[in-house]
Amino acid sequence: MDKQQIFHFIGIKGSGMSALALVLHDSGYQVQGSDVDTYFFTQKGIEEAGIPIFPFSADNIKENMTVICGNAFTDDHEEVVRAKELGLEVTRYHTFLGKFIEQFTSVAITGSHGKTSTTGLMAHLMSGLEPTSYLIGDGTGKGAKDAEYFVLEADEYREHFHAYYPEYAIFTNIDFDHPDFYENIEQVYEANLKFAKQVKQKVIAFGEDPYLQRFKDEVADVSYYGFSDQDDIQAKNIVRDTEGSHFDVYVENNFYGHFDIVSYGKHNILNALAVIGFCYFEDFDPQNVAAECLSFKGVKRRFTEKKISDMTIIDDYAHHPQEIRATIDAARQKYPTKEIIAIFQPHTFSRTIALMDEFATALDLADKVYLCDIFASAREVDQHQVKIEDLAEKVTKPVEVLPLENVSPLLDYHDAVAIFMGAGDIMKFAYAYEELLGQIQSTHH
C-alpha cells in the first residue's frame, strides 16, 4: 500500500472503524474521516492521534483517496455516491481488514462472548513479546511500525468474519445471539464453521462448548482449551482469591508454566488459557508470557471499577445472559461479603424477546435488580412487542424499573457493589448515580 495514499473513513467513530483508523495512522499512512457531530467515546483516541474528523459531506471526497465505509452506512450515502462518481475504490471495513492482515502472522478472536477481553489480553501480551499491531472491538487500535503479528477481534454479526483468512483463530464459544440476523443456533454454528475452515494454520477452541466440539470432525487442525483432562491446553491447580486467579498450564500433558492474572471469574481464566495456548504454539518463553499476563489491566467497559463514597461501581458491557452470569461471578469472587446490585439495560428488542427467560435467570444471581428501558439499536424498529416490565415480571429477586431522570433509589445502598451492565447507553445511568453520590459526599465533608 502506498504511504502517499489518503484513507478516508466514512463513519470513523464506529468502534471497529476508529480502531482501524488508528492502526493505519500508527503504521505511517495518511488518515482522515467523517461522522455525525454526536460525541462518542471512540473519538478521544482519534483526536489524540491528530486524525481529522469532518461532518458528512460529499466535498470530503477527493481524487486519489481510498474510501473505507462503515457497515452502518448504505451505498446511497452522499460520500459513497461521490466516491463512485470519481471512480474511487470504496471498500467495506471487514473487506479492507481481510486484505490488510495478509502481510502479518494474524490471529483472529471470535465467539459470542469474551472476544473483546480475550483480544485485549492477546494484544497486550503480544505487544510485550514482539512488534504487534492490533484491533479490539472496544475501539482500541494500534499499529506497530515493524509488526510481525496482527491481533484482531472477528465479529460473527452478519457473517463479517468471513472476510478474514487468518493464520490462527481462537473460538471462545458459540451461543445464540444477534436474533435480528441469525434464526437459530445452527445458523450461528454454520457461520462459525465456515470461518474455522478459512483459518490457515490452527484453530484454538473452548473444549466444553458442545458446538465447538463438532469442529473435531470438520476442521483440519484444532486444539481445545479448558479445565478438563480431555483438553489439549489445560488449566490445573487453580486458586481463585480476592487478588485474582492463579493456575498452572499444561499443553498436551506437558507443563508449560505457572500464571497469575489480576482478573476475576472463571471466564477470565479461560480467556487467558486460549492466549497462553497460542503463545505455546508460537514458541514463546513461558516466563515472558507470565510476566505480560500479570501486567494486563483489562479492556474498556469490561469489569471497569471505581470507588465513590462507600460504594464500588462496576461498568460492564455484558448484554447477553452468559455475560451477565460471568460478570456477577467475577464480582462475587472479588467481593465475597458485599451485597451485589445489578443495574441492567437490555440491548435491542429482538435480543430481549429471544433471551427473556435466560436474562431473568442470570439477573437472579444478584441480590437486587434494577432494569432500565430497552436500548433501541439503530438497526431495528420498535414493534411494541416487548417492554422492560415484561422482563421485570420474570426476575424473582427484588426488582424495580429505573428511569434515567431519577436514579435516587440506588442511594439506599451502602458498602455494596453496583454493577451497571449493557451495550447501549447504560453509562448515562452510571454517571447520573455517580453525580448524586458525589454531591452527597461533598455535603458530608
C-alpha positions as CSV (number, residue, x, y, z in Angstrom):
1,M,0.0,0.0,0.0
2,D,1.2,3.5,-0.9
3,K,2.1,5.7,2.0
4,Q,1.0,8.8,0.0
5,Q,-2.5,7.4,-0.3
6,I,-5.1,9.1,1.8
7,F,-7.5,6.8,3.6
8,H,-11.0,8.3,4.2
9,F,-13.2,6.6,6.7
10,I,-17.0,7.1,6.4
11,G,-18.3,6.7,10.0
12,I,-14.9,6.9,11.6
13,K,-16.4,7.0,15.2
14,G,-17.6,3.4,14.9
15,S,-15.7,1.2,17.3
16,G,-14.1,-1.0,14.6
17,M,-13.6,1.9,12.2
18,S,-11.9,4.2,14.8
19,A,-9.6,1.3,15.8
20,L,-8.6,0.6,12.1
21,A,-8.0,4.3,11.5
22,L,-5.6,4.3,14.4
23,V,-3.8,1.2,13.1
24,L,-3.3,2.8,9.7
25,H,-2.2,6.1,11.2
26,D,0.3,4.5,13.5
27,S,1.7,2.4,10.6
28,G,2.5,5.7,8.8
29,Y,-0.4,6.1,6.4
30,Q,-2.5,9.4,5.9
31,V,-5.9,9.0,7.5
32,Q,-9.0,11.2,7.9
33,G,-12.7,10.5,8.4
34,S,-16.2,11.8,8.7
35,D,-19.1,11.3,11.0
36,V,-22.0,12.8,12.9
37,D,-21.5,15.6,15.5
38,T,-22.6,13.5,18.5
39,Y,-19.7,12.7,20.9
40,F,-18.7,9.0,21.0
41,F,-16.1,7.6,23.5
42,T,-14.1,6.3,20.5
43,Q,-13.3,9.7,19.2
44,K,-10.9,10.5,22.1
45,G,-8.2,8.3,20.6
46,I,-8.7,9.6,17.1
47,E,-8.5,13.2,18.3
48,E,-5.4,12.4,20.4
49,A,-3.7,11.0,17.3
50,G,-4.5,14.2,15.4
51,I,-6.7,12.4,12.8
52,P,-9.1,15.0,11.2
53,I,-12.8,14.3,11.6
54,F,-15.2,16.2,9.3
55,P,-19.0,16.4,9.2
56,F,-20.5,14.2,6.5
57,S,-20.3,15.9,3.1
58,A,-19.7,14.8,-0.5
59,D,-17.0,17.5,-0.6
60,N,-14.8,15.4,1.8
61,I,-14.2,13.0,-1.1
62,K,-11.2,13.9,-3.3
63,E,-9.3,12.2,-6.2
64,N,-6.8,9.5,-5.2
65,M,-8.4,8.6,-1.9
66,T,-9.2,5.1,-0.8
67,V,-12.6,5.2,0.9
68,I,-13.4,2.8,3.7
69,C,-17.1,2.7,4.6
70,G,-18.6,1.7,7.9
71,N,-21.1,-1.1,8.0
72,A,-23.8,1.2,9.3
73,F,-23.9,3.2,6.0
74,T,-25.5,2.1,2.7
75,D,-24.3,2.8,-0.8
76,D,-26.7,5.8,-1.2
77,H,-24.7,7.8,1.4
78,E,-23.6,11.1,-0.2
79,E,-19.9,10.4,0.3
80,V,-20.2,6.9,-1.2
81,V,-22.0,8.3,-4.2
82,R,-19.4,11.0,-4.7
83,A,-16.6,8.4,-4.4
84,K,-18.2,6.3,-7.1
85,E,-18.6,9.3,-9.3
86,L,-14.9,9.9,-9.0
87,G,-14.2,6.3,-9.8
88,L,-12.5,5.7,-6.4
89,E,-12.3,2.3,-4.7
90,V,-14.8,2.0,-1.9
91,T,-14.3,-0.9,0.4
92,R,-16.2,-2.1,3.5
93,Y,-14.5,-2.2,6.9
94,H,-14.1,-6.0,7.1
95,T,-13.2,-6.5,3.4
96,F,-10.4,-3.9,3.8
97,L,-9.2,-5.5,7.0
98,G,-9.2,-9.0,5.5
99,K,-6.8,-7.8,2.8
100,F,-4.7,-5.7,5.2
101,I,-3.9,-8.6,7.6
102,E,-2.4,-10.8,4.9
103,Q,1.1,-9.2,5.4
104,F,1.3,-10.5,9.1
105,T,1.0,-13.6,11.2
106,S,-2.6,-12.9,12.1
107,V,-4.7,-14.3,15.0
108,A,-8.4,-13.6,15.0
109,I,-10.5,-13.9,18.1
110,T,-14.2,-14.7,17.8
111,G,-17.1,-16.1,19.9
112,S,-20.5,-15.0,21.2
113,H,-18.9,-13.8,24.5
114,G,-15.4,-12.9,25.7
115,K,-13.9,-11.9,22.4
116,T,-13.1,-8.3,23.4
117,S,-11.5,-9.3,26.7
118,T,-9.5,-12.1,25.0
119,T,-8.4,-9.8,22.1
120,G,-7.4,-7.2,24.7
121,L,-5.3,-9.7,26.6
122,M,-3.7,-11.1,23.4
123,A,-2.9,-7.6,22.1
124,H,-1.3,-6.6,25.5
125,L,0.7,-9.8,25.7
126,M,1.9,-10.0,22.2
127,S,2.9,-6.3,22.2
128,G,5.2,-7.1,25.1
129,L,6.8,-10.0,23.3
130,E,7.1,-8.9,19.6
131,P,6.1,-5.9,17.4
132,T,2.3,-6.4,17.1
133,S,-0.5,-4.4,15.5
134,Y,-4.0,-5.0,16.9
135,L,-7.6,-4.1,16.6
136,I,-10.0,-4.5,19.5
137,G,-13.8,-4.2,19.3
138,D,-13.9,-1.6,22.1
139,G,-12.5,1.0,19.6
140,T,-8.8,0.4,20.5
141,G,-6.3,0.0,17.7
142,K,-2.6,0.3,17.4
143,G,-0.2,-0.1,14.5
144,A,3.4,-1.1,15.2
145,K,5.9,0.1,12.6
146,D,7.7,-3.3,12.1
147,A,4.8,-5.5,13.2
148,E,5.2,-9.2,12.6
149,Y,1.9,-10.1,14.3
150,F,-1.7,-8.8,13.8
151,V,-4.3,-9.5,16.5
152,L,-7.9,-8.8,15.6
153,E,-11.4,-9.2,17.0
154,A,-13.6,-11.0,14.4
155,D,-17.3,-10.5,14.7
156,E,-19.9,-13.1,13.7
157,Y,-22.6,-10.4,13.2
158,R,-23.9,-10.6,9.6
159,E,-21.0,-13.1,9.0
160,H,-18.5,-10.2,8.8
161,F,-15.7,-12.6,9.8
162,H,-16.0,-14.4,6.5
163,A,-13.8,-11.7,5.1
164,Y,-10.8,-13.0,7.1
165,Y,-8.3,-15.8,6.4
166,P,-6.0,-15.6,9.5
167,E,-3.1,-17.9,10.4
168,Y,-4.7,-18.7,13.8
169,A,-8.2,-18.2,15.3
170,I,-9.5,-18.5,18.8
171,F,-13.1,-19.5,19.3
172,T,-14.3,-18.7,22.8
173,N,-17.8,-20.2,22.4
174,I,-20.8,-20.5,20.1
175,D,-24.1,-19.2,21.5
176,F,-27.3,-17.9,20.1
177,D,-27.1,-14.1,19.6
178,H,-28.0,-11.4,17.0
179,P,-31.5,-12.8,16.5
180,D,-32.1,-9.9,14.1
181,F,-29.7,-11.8,11.7
182,Y,-29.5,-15.5,12.7
183,E,-32.7,-17.5,13.0
184,N,-31.2,-20.2,15.3
185,I,-28.1,-21.6,16.8
186,E,-27.5,-23.9,13.8
187,Q,-27.0,-20.9,11.6
188,V,-24.6,-19.4,14.1
189,Y,-22.7,-22.7,14.1
190,E,-22.6,-22.9,10.3
191,A,-21.2,-19.4,10.0
192,N,-18.5,-20.2,12.6
193,L,-17.6,-23.5,10.9
194,K,-17.1,-21.7,7.5
195,F,-14.8,-19.2,9.3
196,A,-12.9,-22.0,11.0
197,K,-12.3,-23.7,7.7
198,Q,-10.7,-20.4,6.4
199,V,-8.0,-20.5,9.2
200,K,-4.7,-21.3,7.6
201,Q,-2.7,-22.8,10.5
202,K,-4.6,-23.7,13.7
203,V,-7.9,-23.2,15.4
204,I,-7.8,-22.9,19.3
205,A,-11.3,-23.6,20.7
206,F,-13.0,-23.8,24.1
207,G,-13.3,-27.5,24.9
208,E,-16.5,-27.5,26.9
209,D,-18.6,-25.9,24.2
210,P,-20.8,-28.6,22.6
211,Y,-20.9,-26.8,19.2
212,L,-17.1,-26.2,19.1
213,Q,-16.6,-30.0,19.9
214,R,-18.1,-30.6,16.5
215,F,-15.1,-28.9,14.9
216,K,-13.2,-32.1,15.7
217,D,-14.6,-33.9,12.6
218,E,-14.8,-30.8,10.4
219,V,-11.7,-28.6,10.9
220,A,-8.1,-29.7,9.9
221,D,-6.1,-28.6,12.9
222,V,-8.0,-27.8,16.2
223,S,-6.6,-27.7,19.8
224,Y,-9.1,-27.4,22.7
225,Y,-8.5,-25.4,25.9
226,G,-10.3,-25.7,29.2
227,F,-10.4,-27.3,32.7
228,S,-10.8,-31.0,31.7
229,D,-8.2,-33.7,31.1
230,Q,-9.6,-34.1,27.6
231,D,-8.4,-30.6,26.7
232,D,-5.1,-30.1,24.8
233,I,-4.5,-26.8,26.7
234,Q,-5.5,-27.3,30.4
235,A,-5.5,-25.1,33.5
236,K,-4.7,-27.1,36.7
237,N,-4.2,-26.3,40.4
238,I,-6.5,-23.3,40.1
239,V,-6.7,-20.8,43.0
240,R,-9.2,-18.0,42.9
241,D,-9.0,-15.3,45.6
242,T,-9.7,-11.6,46.1
243,E,-6.3,-10.8,44.4
244,G,-7.1,-12.6,41.2
245,S,-6.7,-16.1,39.7
246,H,-3.6,-18.4,39.7
247,F,-3.1,-21.6,37.8
248,D,-0.7,-23.9,36.0
249,V,-0.9,-24.6,32.3
250,Y,-0.3,-28.0,30.7
251,V,-0.2,-28.3,26.9
252,E,-0.6,-31.8,25.5
253,N,0.1,-33.1,29.1
254,N,3.4,-31.2,29.4
255,F,3.8,-28.5,32.0
256,Y,4.2,-25.1,30.2
257,G,4.2,-22.6,33.1
258,H,2.5,-21.0,36.2
259,F,0.4,-18.0,35.5
260,D,-1.3,-15.2,37.6
261,I,-3.9,-12.9,36.3
262,V,-5.4,-9.8,38.1
263,S,-8.9,-10.5,36.9
264,Y,-11.8,-12.4,38.3
265,G,-14.3,-15.1,37.3
266,K,-13.7,-18.4,35.6
267,H,-14.3,-16.9,32.2
268,N,-11.1,-14.8,32.5
269,I,-9.1,-17.9,33.3
270,L,-10.4,-19.5,30.1
271,N,-9.7,-16.4,28.0
272,A,-6.1,-16.3,29.4
273,L,-5.8,-20.1,28.7
274,A,-6.6,-19.6,25.0
275,V,-4.0,-16.8,24.6
276,I,-1.4,-18.8,26.6
277,G,-2.0,-21.8,24.2
278,F,-1.3,-19.6,21.2
279,C,2.0,-18.4,22.8
280,Y,2.9,-22.1,23.3
281,F,2.3,-22.9,19.6
282,E,4.4,-19.8,18.6
283,D,7.3,-21.0,20.9
284,F,7.3,-18.0,23.3
285,D,9.1,-18.4,26.6
286,P,6.5,-19.1,29.4
287,Q,8.2,-16.8,31.9
288,N,7.9,-13.8,29.5
289,V,4.3,-14.8,28.8
290,A,3.6,-15.0,32.6
291,A,5.1,-11.5,33.1
292,E,2.9,-10.0,30.4
293,C,-0.2,-11.8,31.9
294,L,0.4,-10.2,35.3
295,S,0.6,-6.7,33.9
296,F,-2.7,-6.8,32.0
297,K,-5.3,-4.4,33.5
298,G,-8.3,-5.2,31.3
299,V,-10.1,-3.5,28.4
300,K,-12.6,-0.7,28.3
301,R,-16.1,-1.4,29.8
302,R,-15.2,-4.9,30.9
303,F,-15.5,-5.0,34.8
304,T,-14.2,-1.4,34.9
305,E,-14.2,-0.4,38.6
306,K,-14.3,2.9,40.6
307,K,-14.9,3.6,44.2
308,I,-17.2,6.6,45.2
309,S,-18.0,7.1,48.8
310,D,-18.5,3.7,50.3
311,M,-19.7,2.1,47.0
312,T,-17.9,0.0,44.5
313,I,-19.2,0.8,41.0
314,I,-18.6,-1.6,38.1
315,D,-19.2,-0.8,34.5
316,D,-19.5,-3.7,32.1
317,Y,-20.6,-4.3,28.5
318,A,-22.4,-7.5,29.4
319,H,-25.5,-7.7,27.2
320,H,-26.1,-11.4,26.9
321,P,-27.3,-13.7,29.8
322,Q,-23.9,-15.7,29.7
323,E,-22.0,-12.4,30.1
324,I,-24.2,-11.2,33.0
325,R,-23.5,-14.5,34.8
326,A,-19.8,-14.2,34.2
327,T,-19.7,-10.6,35.5
328,I,-21.7,-11.4,38.7
329,D,-19.4,-14.4,39.2
330,A,-16.4,-12.2,39.0
331,A,-17.9,-9.7,41.5
332,R,-18.7,-12.5,43.9
333,Q,-15.1,-13.7,43.7
334,K,-13.6,-10.2,44.3
335,Y,-16.2,-9.0,46.9
336,P,-17.4,-12.2,48.6
337,T,-19.1,-10.4,51.6
338,K,-20.8,-7.5,49.8
339,E,-24.3,-7.1,48.5
340,I,-24.4,-7.1,44.7
341,I,-26.8,-4.8,42.9
342,A,-27.4,-5.4,39.2
343,I,-28.5,-2.4,37.0
344,F,-29.2,-3.8,33.6
345,Q,-30.2,-2.2,30.3
346,P,-31.2,-4.7,27.6
347,H,-29.8,-4.0,24.1
348,T,-32.2,-4.4,21.2
349,F,-35.9,-5.6,21.3
350,S,-35.1,-8.8,19.3
351,R,-32.5,-10.0,21.8
352,T,-34.7,-9.1,24.8
353,I,-37.6,-11.2,23.3
354,A,-35.3,-14.1,22.2
355,L,-33.5,-14.5,25.5
356,M,-36.1,-13.2,28.0
357,D,-36.1,-16.2,30.4
358,E,-32.3,-16.5,30.3
359,F,-31.9,-12.8,31.2
360,A,-34.2,-13.3,34.2
361,T,-32.3,-16.3,35.5
362,A,-28.9,-14.6,35.1
363,L,-30.1,-11.4,36.8
364,D,-31.4,-13.5,39.7
365,L,-27.7,-14.2,40.7
366,A,-27.6,-10.6,42.0
367,D,-29.1,-9.6,45.3
368,K,-31.2,-6.7,43.9
369,V,-32.1,-5.9,40.3
370,Y,-32.8,-2.6,38.6
371,L,-33.9,-2.5,35.0
372,C,-33.5,0.4,32.5
373,D,-35.6,0.8,29.4
374,I,-34.6,-1.4,26.4
375,F,-32.0,0.4,24.3
376,A,-33.2,0.6,20.7
377,S,-30.4,-0.1,18.3
378,A,-30.3,1.9,15.1
379,R,-30.7,-1.4,13.2
380,E,-34.2,-2.1,14.3
381,V,-37.7,-0.6,14.8
382,D,-39.8,-0.9,18.0
383,Q,-42.7,-3.2,17.1
384,H,-44.1,-2.7,20.6
385,Q,-43.8,-6.5,21.2
386,V,-41.8,-6.2,24.4
387,K,-41.3,-3.7,27.2
388,I,-39.0,-3.6,30.2
389,E,-41.8,-4.6,32.6
390,D,-42.1,-8.0,30.8
391,L,-38.5,-8.8,31.9
392,A,-39.1,-7.4,35.4
393,E,-42.0,-9.8,35.9
394,K,-39.7,-12.8,35.3
395,V,-37.0,-11.7,37.7
396,T,-37.6,-13.4,41.2
397,K,-35.2,-11.2,43.2
398,P,-36.3,-7.7,44.4
399,V,-36.6,-5.7,41.1
400,E,-37.5,-2.2,40.0
401,V,-37.6,-0.3,36.8
402,L,-35.1,2.7,37.0
403,P,-35.8,5.9,35.0
404,L,-32.8,7.9,33.9
405,E,-34.3,11.1,35.4
406,N,-34.4,9.6,38.8
407,V,-31.7,7.1,39.9
408,S,-32.1,8.0,43.6
409,P,-33.4,4.5,44.6
410,L,-29.7,3.4,44.3
411,L,-28.8,5.8,47.1
412,D,-30.3,3.3,49.6
413,Y,-27.2,1.1,49.4
414,H,-24.1,1.4,51.4
415,D,-20.8,-0.5,51.3
416,A,-22.2,-2.6,48.4
417,V,-21.3,-3.3,44.7
418,A,-23.4,-1.7,42.0
419,I,-22.8,-3.3,38.5
420,F,-24.1,-1.3,35.5
421,M,-24.4,-3.7,32.5
422,G,-25.4,-3.2,28.9
423,A,-24.2,-2.4,25.4
424,G,-26.4,0.7,24.9
425,D,-26.1,3.9,26.9
426,I,-26.2,2.4,30.4
427,M,-23.2,4.6,31.2
428,K,-25.7,7.6,31.4
429,F,-27.3,5.8,34.4
430,A,-24.0,5.2,36.0
431,Y,-22.9,8.9,35.5
432,A,-26.2,10.1,37.0
433,Y,-25.7,7.8,40.0
434,E,-22.1,8.8,40.4
435,E,-23.0,12.5,40.3
436,L,-25.6,12.0,43.1
437,L,-23.1,10.1,45.2
438,G,-20.5,12.8,44.6
439,Q,-23.0,15.5,45.7
440,I,-23.8,13.7,48.9
441,Q,-20.1,13.0,49.6
442,S,-19.3,16.7,49.2
443,T,-22.1,17.9,51.5
444,H,-20.8,15.4,54.2
445,H,-17.3,16.8,54.0
